[in-house]
Amino acid sequence: MTLQDRIEELNRRSEFGPGDRELFEEFKNALRRGLIRAAEKDGSGEWRTNAWVKQGILVGFRMGKMSEMSSPSDSFRFFDKETYPLRPMSLADNVRIVPGGSTIRDGSYVAPGVVCMPPMYVNVGAYVDEGTMIDSHALVGSCAQIGKRVHLSAAAQIGGVLEPVGAMPVIIEDDVLVGGNTGVYEGTIVRERAVLASGVILTRSTPVFDLVNEEVIKSSADRPLEIPANAVVVQGSRQITSGFGKDNGLSLYAPVIVKYRDEKTDASTRLEDYLR
C-alpha cells in the first residue's frame, strides 16, 4: 500500500495504536522533507489540493495528547499536542534563523536558503521553497504553499486553509513580493513575479480591479481568486453609488492592478538581495 492509502485508512479510525503512531511519524517526516505537499501544480499549471495530506495532518491532531513543550525551568511556558513539536533543525538544513523568537512547527517544509527574521511563524503543512525571506511578524499559515525567492515583508499574513480538506490553501508562486501588513487568505493564488503593495488584503470574496486590461477579477464557485503573473497590486477604493453610502460620500476597499511588472519595478524590489 502507498503512504496515501495507509493515511486514508488511518483517517477512518477513531482509536490509534503504537503502529499508527509510527505511520504518522513516517507521514510527518515526508512533509518535513518536502516529499509530499498539501497542494501541487500539475502539468498544465493548475494547482490541485492533495486532500489526503490534509487528512494526515488532521489525524495528527486527533492522535496527539496535550503536552508541556517547554522546559520546567523556563519562565516562558507553552503547551500543545505532542504530535506537533517544533520542527527539528540543524545547521545542515542551511536555513538562516536569526535569534529573536521565531517558531517553525514540525510537519512543515523549509528549503535551504530560506531566511527567517524574528519573530515569525510557519505552521504545520506549510511549504516554503528555496531563497524565500520571511520577515519579522510574518505568518505562513497551515498548508500554505510559498514559492522560490518570495519576500514576505514585515507583518505579512499568509492564511492557512486546513479544513475542509478539499479546499485550496493559499498559494504564493515564485519571485512574488508581498508587502508589509499585507494579508492573503481563503485559498487565493498569487501567480509568479506579482507584487502586492503594503496593506493589500486579498480574500476569496475580494474583487480586484485590473486597470491595465479594464476588467474585474473575481473568484467563482469552483475557482479561488487568482492574481495574474507580474501584476502590481495596490490599495484602492470604489465609491458607493446609491443610498446611505452615496449620500455620505463613502467608499469601499478595492485592490487595484495599476500595472504589470517592468524594469523599474524590478529595481525597486532588488534591495532584499543584499539582506541574504
N, C-alpha and C positions, 0 to 999 in steps of 0.2 A: 504493500500500500504506500502511496505517496504521503508526504507530510500533509498535504492538503486533505487527503482522505482521512487521515488519522485525526487531524484537528476538527474536521467536520463531525466525525464520530464522537470525539471528546465533548464537543459543544452540546450534544444531545443528552449528556449525563447530568444528573443532579448531585451525585456524590463522586468523590475522587480518591484514588489510592496512590501509593508510592510510585507506581509505574506511570501514572498520569502526570505526576509532577516531573518525572524525567522527560516525558514528551513535551511538556510545556517549556522546560528549560532548553530543549533542542530547538523548539519554535522561537523562543526569545533570542537565542544565540544567532539564529538565521536572520532575524530582524536586525540585530546589532551589527552584523557583518554586511548588511545590505543585500543579502541573497534573496530575500522576499520583501515585498513592499505593499502598502495598503492601496496604492494606485500605480498604474504603469501606462506609458504611452505605447499604443500599438503601431503597426507598420504604416498606417495612414495618418499618423499624427494625432489621433484621438486618444484622450485619456479614459481609462477603464478602471473601475473600482474592483479590488480583489476582496469581495465580501468575506471570504474565509479567513483572510488575515485579520480583519476586524473582529471576527468571531473569536479567533485565538486570543487576541488582546483582552476581550471581554471575559473569556474563560479565566484568564489570569486574575482578574478582579474577584470573580466568584470563588476561585480556588484559594486565594490568599487570605491570611488572617492579619488582623491589626497587630503591629509590632512597633517597638520603640526603635527608631532608626538612628538616633543619636547615642553618644556615649553617656553613661550615667553621670559622668563628671562634667559634661557640657552644661553651660548655662542656657544655651540656645537649643531647645529640645524640639523634636518633631516626630510624628507618628504616622505610619502609612501601612498599606498592605505589604507584607513581607515578600510577595512575589515581584514587587517593583521597587527595588532599592535604587540607589544611584548607579549609573552606568559604569562598570569597571573600565578604567582607562589607565594608560601608561604613556611615557614619553614616546614609545614606539608608534603610537597612534598618529603622531605628527599633527595633533590638534592643539592650537595655541589657546590656552585658557588663562586669561590674565587674572591675578588674585583679586578677590573682592566679592565673593558670594554668588557665583553662578552655579546653576544646577542643570545636569543632563540626566534624565531618567533612563533607567535600563529599558531595553526594547526599542531604542531609537538608533538610527544610523547617523553617524557624524563622520564625514570623509576626511582624509588627510588634507591639510592646508586650510581647514576652517579656523577662523579667528573668533573667539568668544570674549567680548568685553563685558566687564561686570557692572551690575548684576544682570544676568539674562537667564532664560529658562527654555529648555527643549523637552517636550513631553513625549510620552510613550507612543511608538508607532511613527514618529516623525522621521523624515529622510532629508538630510542636509548634505548636499553634494559639494565637491571639491572647490576650494578657493572662496567660499562664501564667508562674509563677515556678519556676525550677529552682534549688533551694538548694544550699548547699555540699556537696560529696562525693556529689551525686546523679548517677545514671546513667540515661540514656534509651537503651535498647538498640536494636540494628538492627531497623528496620521497626516499632518500637513507635509507636502512634498516641495522641497526647495531645491532649485537647480544649481548649476555651477556658477561661480563668480557673482552671486547675488549679494547685494548690500542691503541688509535690514537695518535701517538707521535707528537712532535712539528712540525708544518707546514705541517702535512699530509693533503692531499686534497682528499676527497671522493666526487666525482662528483654526481650531481643530474640529473635525467632524468625525466622531467615533460612532455615533448612533444617529439614525438607523444604519445598519451595516452596509446597505447598498448605496448609501448616499456618497457623492463625490466629496473628498476632502478638498481643502484649499490647495491650489497648485500655483507655484511661482516658478516660471521657467528660467532658463539660463540668462545671465547677464542683465537681470532686472534690477533697477534701483528703486527701493521702497523708502520713501522719505520719512522723516521723523513724525511721530504721532499719527502715522497712517494706520488704518485698520482694514484688513481684508478678511471677509467672513463668508460662511454659508456656501462653501464649495466653489467660490469664484476662481476662475482660471485667468492668470495673468501671463500672456504669451511672451516669448523671448524678447529681450532688449527694451521692454517697455519701461517707462519712468513714471512712478507715482509720486507726485509732489507732496510736500509736507501737509499733513492734515486731511488727505483724501480718505474717504470712507467708502468701501465697496461691499455690498451685500447682494443677495440673490434678488431682492426687490428694488435695487437701485438702477434707474435708467441712466445711461451715460450718453452725453450729447457730443457727437463727433462733428466738430466744426469743419474739418477738412473735407469729409465725404458727405456732409449735410445729411446725417442720418442719426437715429436714436438706437443705441444698442441696449437690448433687454434680454433677460433670461426667458425661458419658456418652461412649459410643464415638464419637459424631458431633457432640458439643457440648462446648465448654470450660466450665470453671467460670464462673459468672456471678453477680456481686454485684448485688442489686437496687438500683434508684434510691432515693436518700435513706437507704439503710441505714447505720447506725453500727456498725462492726465493731471489736471489741476482742479482745485476747488472752484466751484461756480455757484450760481443761483438762478432760479427762474421765477418770474413773477406769478402770483396767484391772480387769475384773470376774472374772478367772479366772487360775489358775495362778500362776506365779512373780511376775507383776506384782501380782496381788491380794495375795499373801502378804507382799509388801514395800511395800504402800501406794503403788504407782507410778501415775502419771497420764500421759496423752498430751496433747500440744499440740492445742488445738481453738479456732479463731477463732469468735467468738460475735457475732451481731447482737443488741445489747441494746435498741435502739430504732430508730425512723426519725426522720429529721431534723425538728427543730422550731425555734421562735424562739430557744430557749436555745442550741441547737447553732449556729445562725447567728451569734449574738452572740459565741460563743467562737472562731469561725473568722474573724471580721471583722478581726482585728489585721493580717493580711497586707496589707490595702488601704492601710495607712499606709506600707508599705515600697516602694510602687511610684512 
